[in-house]
Amino acid sequence: MNSKLQKVMKQNWLLFLMLLSMLPAAAQVSFEAYANVREVSLNSYFEVVFTLKNADADAFSPPAFEHFNVIAGPSRSISTTMINGRVNKEMSYSYTLQPRRTGQITIGAATVRTEGKTLTTKPLTIEVVEGKSLPKGVSGKQIFLRAELSTDRAVVGQQVLLDYKLYTAADVDSYSILEETDYQGFFAQDLRRFNPPLAQEVVNGVRYITKILKRVALFPQQAGALQIAPLRMELSVVIEEGSNRRNNFFFSRPTQREIVQTEPITLRVQPLPPNAPPAFTGAVGDFTADFTLSSTEASTDDVLSLRLKLRGNGDIKRVQPPALLLSDSFEVYAPRVLDEATYENMSGELIADKEIEYLLLPKYPGNYQIQPAFSWFNPATNTFAAAEAPVFKVAIRPGSLRPSDANIADSTAEVPRDIRFIKTALQLQKTQAPFLGSVLFWILALTPLLLLIAALIFKQIQKRRNAVSATERRIRRARQEALRHLQLSEKHLQAGQSRAFFDEVSKALLGYVGDKLQIPRSMMSKENVREKLHTLRIEDALIDNFMQIIQTCEAALFAGQDNPAAMSDTYRQALDTIARIEALLGSR
C-alpha cells in the first residue's frame, strides 16, 4: 500500500511541475526615466518620461523641476504588448520642460509606489547651451542625414545596430529611400517595428529635431574593415510661410524636394579568438540555454528526448547543434531543429529563439549520467561563456524481449522426438462466405457516405467559383467606378463646388484601390493602402503621389479649398495616378 501511495504522489508531483512549467514567466518590473535630448538650447523645450514596466502604480511622485518651467504634464499613458506569449505592460508619465538657465542641470529622481514597494529612477543630466537663431528658408545646413552604428568594433557574428538618423531644423512632410547599400559582408535584417519618438539635439549651437527613419540589424560574416556605402534619400521639405512655422515633423503644407545622403562608415570586425571550447558552435552575443530531459527512468525499449532551448541576440542561423558526448551505452540520432524564430524586443534589438532535440536510445541497462554543454562568445566581456547545464542521472532497466527475437529462438529450438501430431490427415470443407464483411457489404455501407462527401465537395467548389466570380466582377468594375466618380468631380469643379469635388475625388481613389486590391471597407486606411501597394511593387513615387492626393482631399474637406487652379491640378493628378496604377497592375 505504501509503494502505491508513493507512486501516486510522485505522479501528482510530476504533473504539478509540468503545469508549473507551462505558466508564462513573470515579467521583470522596472521604473526608469528617459529624456528625448542630451543637449538643449536655452528657451527651447524637451520631454522627460518616467516609465513603469510590468506593474501598476499606486502613487507617483515626480521630482522637483527646480531649474525648469513645466510647459505641460503630467501626461499619463498605458500600453500593453504580447510577444511570444509574454505580456508586457507600460505606464508612463511625461512632462514637457523648458530650461531657465544654461549649464549642466540634473533632474532628480521620481518615485512610485507599487505592490507595497517603492521604486526610484536614476537622476538625469541635461546640458543647456545658448541657442542660435535659424536662417529663414530651407538650406542644406538645416537638414542632414547620418548613419550611426551602435559600436565601431565588433567580432564575426555579433549583432550591430545601424541607425539612419535625420537631423532637421525644418518641417519634413515625407521621405523615400532612393538608393541603399546591399550590406556586403553582412547578414542584414530590417527592424520594422522599431519606431522611436522624435528627439531634439543641439549640433554646433543649432537645435535639431531628430528622427531614426530606419534601423538595420547587421551581423558581420567576415573579419576586416567592412565599409557601409551611403544611403540616399529624397525628402519633401515644407517651404517656410512667414512666421507661421510649426514644429511638427509631418505636416501638410507646400513642399520642395531635397536629396540627402549619409557619409560612408566603416565597421572594424575582428575574428573570434582561438582555443574555443568544444561546446562552442558559432553563437556570438548574449545567450541563455535551457536543457530538459523527457525522463530519468527508462528501459532499453524506450527513447529519451533531450531538448536544448536557446535565446540570444546573435546570428541564430550560425549556431549549430553542439555535439552530445555520451558513452557507447547510448545510440544518439542526429539532432534536429524543432523551432527557429526571430523577433524584436522593446529596445529595438533583434532576439532569436532556437530549439534543438536529441533522441537517445539506451542499449544496456544501468545507471548513467548525461551532462550536455553549450558555449558562446560574449563580445561584452570578450570571453567565451558556458551554460550551467544540469547533470541528468538516468536509470535504465532491461526491456522486454522483442517479438522478432522470440520467433528466432523458437525456430532454432529442437523439437523433442516424443511429441508428434495425433492427427495427420485433415478433411477440409468449403463453406459459404458470410455477407457481413464481404465486398458487397462494404460497397453498400460506404456508398451513402461517399455520395455525401461528393455533394459537400461539389458545394464547396460551387461556392468558391461564385466567390471568385464576384471578386473578378469587383476588380473589373474598379476602373469604371473610379472614372464615374471623377466625371462627377469634374462637374463639381466646373460648378465651383469645392467640397463636393474633393469628396468625389477621394471616393474615386479609395474606391479604386479598395475594389482593385480587395481591401474590405472595414480595413480601409491610409496605412493599409500604402502597405498593399508596396507589396505589389508599385513605385514609391507613385505611392507618395497617391497618398498626397488623399491627404489634400482630407485637408480640403476639413478646412475648405476654393482655389480653382489647385482643384484642377488635383483632378489631373488623380486621373493620371489611377491610369498609371492601372497600367502597372494590368501588365502583371
C-alpha positions as CSV (number, residue, x, y, z in Angstrom):
1,M,0.0,0.0,0.0
2,N,2.8,2.4,0.8
3,S,4.5,1.8,-2.5
4,K,1.2,2.5,-4.4
5,L,0.8,5.7,-2.3
6,Q,4.3,6.9,-3.1
7,K,3.8,6.1,-6.8
8,V,0.6,8.2,-6.9
9,M,2.3,11.1,-5.0
10,K,5.2,11.0,-7.5
11,Q,2.8,11.2,-10.5
12,N,0.9,14.1,-8.9
13,W,4.2,15.9,-8.2
14,L,5.4,15.4,-11.8
15,L,2.0,16.7,-13.1
16,F,2.3,19.8,-10.9
17,L,5.8,20.5,-12.2
18,M,4.6,20.2,-15.8
19,L,1.7,22.6,-15.2
20,L,4.1,25.0,-13.5
21,S,6.5,24.9,-16.5
22,M,3.6,25.8,-18.8
23,L,2.9,29.1,-17.0
24,P,4.4,32.2,-18.6
25,A,7.5,33.6,-16.8
26,A,6.9,36.7,-14.7
27,A,8.0,39.8,-16.5
28,Q,10.6,42.0,-14.8
29,V,9.4,45.1,-13.0
30,S,11.4,48.3,-13.7
31,F,11.0,52.1,-13.2
32,E,13.2,54.2,-15.4
33,A,13.5,57.9,-16.6
34,Y,14.1,59.0,-20.2
35,A,14.7,62.3,-21.9
36,N,14.5,62.9,-25.6
37,V,17.5,65.2,-25.6
38,R,21.0,65.1,-24.1
39,E,21.7,68.7,-25.0
40,V,19.1,71.5,-25.4
41,S,19.3,75.2,-26.1
42,L,18.0,77.8,-23.7
43,N,14.4,78.9,-24.2
44,S,13.6,75.7,-26.1
45,Y,11.7,72.7,-24.7
46,F,12.1,69.0,-24.4
47,E,10.3,66.0,-23.0
48,V,11.1,63.7,-20.0
49,V,9.2,60.5,-19.4
50,F,9.1,58.2,-16.3
51,T,8.1,54.7,-17.3
52,L,6.9,51.9,-15.0
53,K,7.0,48.4,-16.7
54,N,5.0,45.3,-15.7
55,A,3.4,46.7,-12.6
56,D,0.5,49.0,-11.5
57,A,1.3,52.4,-9.9
58,D,-0.4,53.1,-6.6
59,A,1.2,56.5,-6.0
60,F,3.6,58.5,-8.3
61,S,5.8,61.4,-7.1
62,P,7.7,63.5,-9.7
63,P,11.0,65.2,-9.0
64,A,11.2,68.9,-8.2
65,F,11.9,70.6,-11.5
66,E,13.8,73.5,-9.9
67,H,15.5,74.9,-12.9
68,F,12.8,74.2,-15.4
69,N,9.4,75.6,-16.4
70,V,6.8,72.9,-16.7
71,I,5.1,73.6,-20.0
72,A,2.8,70.6,-20.0
73,G,2.3,67.5,-17.9
74,P,2.0,65.1,-16.3
75,S,0.5,63.3,-19.3
76,R,-0.3,59.6,-18.5
77,S,-0.3,56.8,-21.0
78,I,-0.7,53.0,-20.6
79,S,0.2,50.3,-23.2
80,T,0.1,46.5,-23.2
81,T,2.0,44.2,-25.7
82,M,2.3,40.5,-26.0
83,I,5.4,38.9,-27.6
84,N,5.7,35.1,-27.8
85,G,3.1,34.7,-25.1
86,R,4.7,37.1,-22.6
87,V,2.6,40.1,-21.6
88,N,4.4,43.4,-21.0
89,K,2.7,46.5,-19.5
90,E,3.9,50.0,-19.5
91,M,2.6,53.1,-17.6
92,S,4.3,56.4,-18.5
93,Y,4.2,59.9,-17.0
94,S,5.6,62.6,-19.4
95,Y,6.4,66.2,-18.8
96,T,7.4,69.0,-21.3
97,L,10.1,71.2,-19.7
98,Q,11.8,74.5,-20.6
99,P,15.2,75.3,-19.0
100,R,15.7,78.5,-17.1
101,R,19.5,78.7,-17.3
102,T,22.5,77.3,-19.1
103,G,24.9,74.7,-17.9
104,Q,24.6,71.1,-16.7
105,I,21.3,70.7,-14.9
106,T,20.3,67.5,-13.0
107,I,16.7,66.3,-12.9
108,G,16.2,64.4,-9.6
109,A,14.7,61.0,-9.0
110,A,11.0,60.2,-9.3
111,T,9.4,57.6,-7.1
112,V,6.4,55.3,-7.5
113,R,4.6,53.1,-5.0
114,T,3.6,49.6,-6.4
115,E,2.6,46.4,-4.6
116,G,4.0,47.6,-1.3
117,K,7.3,48.6,-2.8
118,T,8.8,52.0,-3.5
119,L,10.8,52.2,-6.8
120,T,13.1,55.1,-7.7
121,T,14.5,56.3,-11.0
122,K,18.1,57.4,-11.6
123,P,18.7,61.2,-12.0
124,L,19.1,62.7,-15.5
125,T,21.6,65.2,-16.5
126,I,20.8,67.7,-19.3
127,E,23.3,70.1,-20.9
128,V,21.7,73.5,-21.6
129,V,23.6,75.7,-24.1
130,E,23.0,79.1,-25.7
131,G,20.7,78.9,-28.7
132,K,21.4,80.1,-32.2
133,S,18.7,81.5,-34.4
134,L,18.0,79.6,-37.6
135,P,18.2,81.2,-41.0
136,K,15.0,81.6,-43.0
137,G,14.2,79.3,-45.8
138,V,15.3,75.7,-46.5
139,S,19.1,75.1,-46.8
140,G,21.4,72.1,-46.8
141,K,22.7,73.1,-43.4
142,Q,19.3,72.8,-41.9
143,I,18.9,69.1,-42.9
144,F,21.4,66.3,-42.9
145,L,21.3,62.5,-42.6
146,R,23.7,60.4,-40.5
147,A,24.4,56.7,-40.4
148,E,25.2,55.7,-36.8
149,L,26.5,52.3,-35.6
150,S,25.9,51.1,-32.1
151,T,29.7,50.2,-32.0
152,D,32.6,50.8,-34.3
153,R,34.3,47.5,-33.4
154,A,32.8,44.0,-33.4
155,V,33.6,40.3,-33.9
156,V,32.3,38.0,-36.6
157,G,28.6,37.1,-35.9
158,Q,28.0,39.9,-33.4
159,Q,24.8,42.0,-33.7
160,V,25.5,45.6,-34.6
161,L,22.6,48.1,-34.9
162,L,22.8,50.6,-37.7
163,D,20.5,53.7,-37.4
164,Y,19.8,56.2,-40.2
165,K,19.0,59.3,-38.3
166,L,17.6,62.5,-39.8
167,Y,18.6,65.9,-38.3
168,T,16.3,68.7,-39.4
169,A,15.6,72.3,-38.4
170,A,12.8,72.4,-41.0
171,D,9.5,70.6,-41.3
172,V,9.6,67.4,-43.3
173,D,6.4,66.1,-44.9
174,S,7.5,62.7,-46.2
175,Y,10.6,60.8,-47.3
176,S,11.6,57.9,-49.6
177,I,14.7,55.9,-50.0
178,L,16.4,56.3,-53.4
179,E,19.4,54.1,-53.0
180,E,20.5,51.7,-50.3
181,T,23.6,49.6,-50.0
182,D,23.5,45.8,-50.2
183,Y,25.5,45.5,-46.9
184,Q,28.2,43.4,-48.5
185,G,29.9,41.2,-45.9
186,F,26.9,41.3,-43.5
187,F,23.7,39.4,-42.9
188,A,21.3,42.3,-42.6
189,Q,17.7,42.4,-41.3
190,D,15.4,45.5,-41.1
191,L,13.8,46.2,-37.7
192,R,10.3,47.3,-38.9
193,R,8.6,47.6,-35.5
194,F,11.2,50.0,-34.1
195,N,9.7,53.5,-34.2
196,P,11.2,55.7,-31.5
197,P,9.7,59.1,-30.8
198,L,11.1,62.4,-32.0
199,A,14.0,63.8,-30.1
200,Q,16.0,67.1,-30.0
201,E,19.7,67.6,-30.2
202,V,21.9,70.6,-30.4
203,V,24.7,70.5,-33.0
204,N,27.1,73.5,-33.3
205,G,24.7,75.6,-31.4
206,V,21.7,74.7,-33.6
207,R,18.7,72.8,-32.2
208,Y,17.6,70.0,-34.5
209,I,14.6,67.7,-34.4
210,T,16.0,64.1,-34.9
211,K,14.2,61.0,-36.0
212,I,15.6,57.5,-36.6
213,L,14.0,56.7,-40.0
214,K,15.4,53.2,-40.4
215,R,17.2,50.7,-38.2
216,V,19.0,47.6,-39.5
217,A,20.5,44.7,-37.5
218,L,23.8,43.8,-39.0
219,F,25.7,40.5,-38.4
220,P,29.2,40.7,-39.9
221,Q,30.1,37.4,-41.7
222,Q,33.8,38.0,-42.2
223,A,36.7,39.8,-40.5
224,G,38.3,43.0,-41.7
225,A,37.3,46.6,-42.3
226,L,33.8,46.4,-43.7
227,Q,32.5,49.6,-45.3
228,I,28.9,50.6,-45.5
229,A,28.1,52.7,-48.5
230,P,26.0,55.9,-48.3
231,L,22.2,55.8,-48.3
232,R,20.5,58.3,-50.5
233,M,17.0,59.7,-49.5
234,E,14.6,62.1,-51.0
235,L,12.7,64.4,-48.6
236,S,9.7,66.6,-49.1
237,V,10.6,69.7,-47.1
238,V,8.0,72.2,-46.1
239,I,8.5,75.7,-47.5
240,E,8.5,78.5,-44.9
241,E,5.5,80.7,-45.0
242,G,6.3,83.8,-42.9
243,S,6.4,83.2,-39.2
244,N,3.8,80.5,-39.1
245,R,6.3,77.8,-38.8
246,R,5.2,74.8,-36.8
247,N,7.5,72.2,-35.0
248,N,5.6,69.2,-36.3
249,F,7.7,66.6,-38.0
250,F,5.0,65.7,-40.5
251,F,2.6,68.5,-41.6
252,S,0.9,69.1,-44.9
253,R,2.0,72.4,-46.5
254,P,3.7,73.4,-49.7
255,T,6.9,71.4,-50.1
256,Q,10.0,71.1,-52.2
257,R,12.2,68.1,-52.9
258,E,15.6,67.7,-51.4
259,I,18.2,64.9,-51.7
260,V,20.3,63.9,-48.7
261,Q,22.7,61.1,-48.1
262,T,24.9,59.6,-45.4
263,E,28.6,59.6,-45.3
264,P,30.3,56.1,-45.8
265,I,31.1,54.5,-42.5
266,T,33.4,51.6,-41.6
267,L,33.0,48.8,-39.0
268,R,36.2,47.0,-38.0
269,V,35.5,43.3,-37.5
270,Q,37.8,41.1,-35.5
271,P,37.9,37.3,-35.9
272,L,36.9,35.1,-33.0
273,P,39.7,34.3,-30.5
274,P,41.4,30.8,-30.9
275,N,41.1,28.0,-28.4
276,A,37.3,27.9,-28.4
277,P,35.7,25.3,-26.0
278,P,34.4,22.1,-27.6
279,A,30.8,23.1,-26.9
280,F,31.2,26.3,-29.0
281,T,29.3,26.0,-32.3
282,G,29.2,29.6,-33.6
283,A,27.0,31.5,-31.1
284,V,28.2,35.1,-30.6
285,G,26.3,37.6,-28.4
286,D,24.4,37.3,-25.1
287,F,22.7,33.9,-24.8
288,T,20.8,31.7,-22.4
289,A,20.4,27.9,-22.6
290,D,17.9,25.6,-21.1
291,F,18.2,21.8,-21.1
292,T,15.3,19.4,-20.4
293,L,15.2,15.6,-20.5
294,S,12.0,13.7,-21.1
295,S,12.6,11.2,-18.3
296,T,15.2,10.0,-15.9
297,E,13.9,6.4,-15.8
298,A,13.5,4.2,-18.9
299,S,14.2,0.8,-20.3
300,T,16.2,-0.4,-23.3
301,D,13.0,-0.3,-25.3
302,D,12.4,3.4,-24.7
303,V,13.7,6.5,-26.5
304,L,14.8,9.6,-24.4
305,S,14.4,13.1,-25.7
306,L,16.9,15.8,-24.7
307,R,16.0,19.3,-25.7
308,L,18.1,22.5,-25.8
309,K,16.3,25.8,-25.9
310,L,18.5,28.8,-26.9
311,R,17.7,32.5,-26.7
312,G,20.1,35.3,-27.6
313,N,20.9,38.4,-29.7
314,G,23.4,36.7,-32.1
315,D,23.1,35.3,-35.6
316,I,21.0,32.3,-34.7
317,K,21.5,30.8,-38.2
318,R,25.2,30.4,-37.5
319,V,24.5,28.4,-34.3
320,Q,24.9,24.7,-35.0
321,P,23.7,22.0,-32.5
322,P,26.5,21.2,-30.1
323,A,27.9,17.7,-30.0
324,L,26.5,15.4,-27.3
325,L,29.3,13.3,-25.8
326,L,27.9,10.0,-24.4
327,S,29.3,6.6,-23.9
328,D,28.7,3.7,-26.2
329,S,25.8,2.6,-24.0
330,F,23.5,5.1,-25.9
331,E,22.8,5.4,-29.6
332,V,22.4,9.1,-30.4
333,Y,20.5,10.1,-33.5
334,A,21.4,13.2,-35.5
335,P,20.0,16.3,-33.7
336,R,17.1,18.2,-35.4
337,V,15.9,21.8,-35.1
338,L,12.3,21.9,-33.8
339,D,11.9,25.7,-33.9
340,E,13.8,28.8,-35.0
341,A,12.3,32.3,-34.8
342,T,13.4,35.9,-34.5
343,Y,11.5,38.9,-33.1
344,E,12.2,42.4,-32.0
345,N,12.3,43.3,-28.3
346,M,11.1,46.6,-26.8
347,S,14.6,48.1,-27.0
348,G,14.8,47.8,-30.8
349,E,17.1,44.8,-30.8
350,L,16.8,41.5,-32.7
351,I,16.3,38.5,-30.5
352,A,16.3,34.9,-31.7
353,D,15.0,31.5,-30.3
354,K,16.1,28.1,-31.3
355,E,15.0,24.7,-30.0
356,I,17.1,21.5,-30.7
357,E,16.2,17.9,-29.9
358,Y,18.5,14.9,-29.4
359,L,17.0,11.4,-29.5
360,L,18.8,8.9,-27.3
361,L,18.3,5.1,-27.5
362,P,19.8,3.2,-24.5
363,K,21.5,-0.1,-25.4
364,Y,22.3,-1.6,-22.0
365,P,20.7,-1.4,-18.5
366,G,22.5,0.5,-15.8
367,N,22.9,3.9,-14.1
368,Y,24.3,6.7,-16.3
369,Q,25.0,10.5,-16.2
370,I,24.2,12.8,-19.1
371,Q,25.7,16.3,-18.9
372,P,25.1,18.4,-22.1
373,A,27.1,21.5,-22.8
374,F,26.6,24.8,-24.7
375,S,29.1,27.6,-25.1
376,W,29.1,31.0,-26.8
377,F,31.3,34.1,-27.2
378,N,30.3,37.2,-25.3
379,P,31.5,40.4,-27.0
380,A,30.8,42.5,-23.9
381,T,33.4,40.6,-21.9
382,N,35.5,39.4,-24.8
383,T,35.4,35.8,-23.4
384,F,33.8,32.5,-24.1
385,A,30.9,31.7,-21.7
386,A,29.3,28.4,-20.9
387,A,25.8,27.5,-19.8
388,E,25.3,26.0,-16.4
389,A,24.0,22.6,-17.7
390,P,22.5,20.2,-15.2
391,V,23.7,16.6,-14.8
392,F,20.9,14.2,-15.6
393,K,21.1,10.9,-13.7
394,V,19.4,8.2,-15.7
395,A,18.4,4.8,-14.6
396,I,18.0,2.2,-17.4
397,R,16.3,-1.1,-16.8
398,P,16.2,-4.1,-19.1
399,G,13.4,-4.0,-21.7
400,S,11.1,-6.8,-22.7
401,L,12.1,-9.4,-25.3
402,R,11.3,-8.3,-28.8
403,P,8.8,-10.5,-30.9
404,S,11.3,-10.9,-33.6
405,D,13.9,-12.3,-31.2
406,A,11.3,-14.7,-29.7
407,N,10.5,-16.0,-33.2
408,I,14.1,-16.7,-33.9
409,A,14.5,-18.5,-30.6
410,D,11.5,-20.7,-31.3
411,S,12.8,-21.6,-34.8
412,T,16.2,-22.7,-33.6
413,A,14.9,-24.8,-30.7
414,E,15.0,-28.6,-31.1
415,V,11.6,-30.3,-31.0
416,P,11.5,-33.4,-28.7
417,R,11.1,-36.7,-30.5
418,D,8.3,-37.9,-28.2
419,I,5.9,-35.1,-29.3
420,R,4.1,-35.8,-32.5
421,F,0.8,-34.7,-34.0
422,I,-2.1,-37.0,-33.1
423,K,-4.0,-36.4,-36.3
424,T,-2.0,-36.0,-39.5
425,A,-4.9,-36.2,-42.1
426,L,-7.4,-33.3,-42.4
427,Q,-10.6,-33.1,-44.5
428,L,-11.4,-29.5,-45.4
429,Q,-14.9,-28.4,-46.4
430,K,-15.5,-25.2,-48.2
431,T,-18.3,-23.1,-46.6
432,Q,-20.2,-20.2,-47.9
433,A,-18.6,-16.8,-47.0
434,P,-20.7,-14.7,-44.7
435,F,-22.3,-11.5,-46.0
436,L,-21.0,-9.4,-43.1
437,G,-17.6,-8.2,-44.0
438,S,-17.8,-9.1,-47.7
439,V,-17.0,-6.8,-50.6
440,L,-20.7,-6.2,-51.4
441,F,-21.4,-5.4,-47.7
442,W,-18.7,-2.7,-47.7
443,I,-19.8,-1.3,-51.0
444,L,-23.4,-0.9,-49.8
445,A,-22.2,0.5,-46.5
446,L,-19.8,3.1,-47.9
447,T,-21.9,4.3,-50.8
448,P,-24.1,6.8,-48.9
449,L,-21.0,8.3,-47.1
450,L,-19.2,8.7,-50.4
451,L,-22.2,10.4,-52.0
452,L,-22.4,12.8,-49.1
453,I,-18.7,13.7,-49.3
454,A,-19.0,14.2,-53.1
455,A,-22.0,16.5,-52.5
456,L,-20.1,18.6,-49.9
457,I,-17.1,18.9,-52.2
458,F,-19.3,19.9,-55.1
459,K,-21.0,22.5,-52.9
460,Q,-17.7,24.0,-51.8
461,I,-16.4,24.2,-55.4
462,Q,-19.5,26.0,-56.5
463,K,-19.2,28.4,-53.5
464,R,-15.6,29.2,-54.4
465,R,-16.5,29.7,-58.1
466,N,-19.2,32.2,-57.1
467,A,-16.9,34.0,-54.7
468,V,-14.2,34.2,-57.4
469,S,-16.7,35.4,-59.9
470,A,-17.9,38.2,-57.5
471,T,-14.3,39.2,-56.9
472,E,-13.5,39.3,-60.6
473,R,-16.5,41.5,-61.2
474,R,-15.5,43.9,-58.4
475,I,-11.9,44.1,-59.8
476,R,-13.2,44.7,-63.4
477,R,-15.5,47.5,-62.4
478,A,-13.0,49.2,-60.2
479,R,-11.7,51.4,-63.0
480,Q,-15.3,52.2,-64.2
481,E,-16.4,53.2,-60.8
482,A,-13.3,55.4,-60.4
483,L,-13.9,57.1,-63.7
484,R,-17.6,57.6,-62.8
485,H,-16.6,59.5,-59.6
486,L,-14.0,61.5,-61.5
487,Q,-16.7,62.6,-64.0
488,L,-18.9,63.7,-61.1
489,S,-15.9,65.6,-59.6
490,E,-15.3,67.4,-62.9
491,K,-18.9,68.6,-62.9
492,H,-18.5,69.9,-59.4
493,L,-15.2,71.5,-60.5
494,Q,-16.9,73.4,-63.3
495,A,-19.7,74.4,-60.9
496,G,-17.2,75.7,-58.3
497,Q,-18.5,73.2,-55.6
498,S,-15.2,72.5,-53.8
499,R,-16.3,70.2,-51.1
500,A,-18.4,68.0,-53.4
501,F,-15.4,68.0,-55.8
502,F,-12.8,66.8,-53.2
503,D,-15.3,64.3,-51.8
504,E,-15.8,62.6,-55.3
505,V,-12.0,62.6,-55.9
506,S,-11.4,60.9,-52.6
507,K,-14.2,58.3,-53.3
508,A,-12.6,57.7,-56.7
509,L,-9.1,56.9,-55.3
510,L,-10.1,55.0,-52.2
511,G,-12.9,53.1,-54.0
512,Y,-10.5,52.2,-56.8
513,V,-7.8,50.7,-54.6
514,G,-10.4,49.0,-52.4
515,D,-12.0,47.2,-55.3
516,K,-8.8,46.6,-57.2
517,L,-6.7,45.4,-54.3
518,Q,-9.5,43.6,-52.5
519,I,-9.3,45.7,-49.3
520,P,-12.5,45.4,-47.2
521,R,-14.2,48.7,-46.2
522,S,-13.6,48.0,-42.5
523,M,-9.9,47.7,-43.2
524,M,-9.6,50.8,-45.4
525,S,-7.0,53.1,-44.1
526,K,-4.0,55.0,-45.5
527,E,-1.6,52.7,-43.8
528,N,-3.2,49.5,-45.2
529,V,-3.4,51.1,-48.7
530,R,0.3,52.1,-48.6
531,E,1.3,48.6,-47.4
532,K,-0.8,46.9,-50.0
533,L,0.7,49.0,-52.8
534,H,4.2,48.3,-51.5
535,T,3.6,44.5,-51.6
536,L,2.5,44.9,-55.3
537,R,5.8,46.7,-56.0
538,I,4.3,49.9,-57.0
539,E,6.9,52.7,-57.4
540,D,7.4,54.7,-54.2
541,A,7.0,58.0,-56.0
542,L,3.6,56.8,-57.4
543,I,2.5,55.7,-53.9
544,D,3.6,59.1,-52.5
545,N,1.5,60.9,-55.2
546,F,-1.5,58.7,-54.4
547,M,-1.2,59.4,-50.6
548,Q,-0.6,63.1,-51.2
549,I,-3.8,63.4,-53.2
550,I,-5.7,61.7,-50.4
551,Q,-4.2,64.0,-47.8
552,T,-5.0,67.0,-50.0
553,C,-8.7,65.9,-50.2
554,E,-8.9,65.3,-46.5
555,A,-7.4,68.7,-45.7
556,A,-9.8,70.4,-48.2
557,L,-12.8,68.7,-46.7
558,F,-11.8,69.7,-43.3
559,A,-10.6,73.3,-43.8
560,G,-12.1,74.1,-47.2
561,Q,-10.5,74.9,-50.5
562,D,-11.7,77.4,-53.1
563,N,-8.7,77.6,-55.4
564,P,-9.9,76.6,-58.9
565,A,-6.3,76.1,-60.1
566,A,-5.5,73.8,-57.2
567,M,-8.7,71.9,-57.7
568,S,-8.0,71.4,-61.4
569,D,-4.4,70.3,-60.6
570,T,-5.8,67.7,-58.1
571,Y,-8.2,66.4,-60.7
572,R,-5.4,65.9,-63.3
573,Q,-3.1,64.2,-60.7
574,A,-5.9,61.8,-59.6
575,L,-6.7,60.9,-63.2
576,D,-3.0,60.4,-64.0
577,T,-2.3,58.3,-60.8
578,I,-5.2,55.9,-61.5
579,A,-4.1,55.5,-65.1
580,R,-0.5,54.7,-64.1
581,I,-1.5,52.2,-61.3
582,E,-3.9,50.6,-63.8
583,A,-1.1,50.2,-66.3
584,L,1.3,48.7,-63.8
585,L,-1.3,46.2,-62.4
586,G,-2.6,45.3,-65.9
587,S,0.9,44.5,-67.1
588,R,1.4,41.8,-64.4
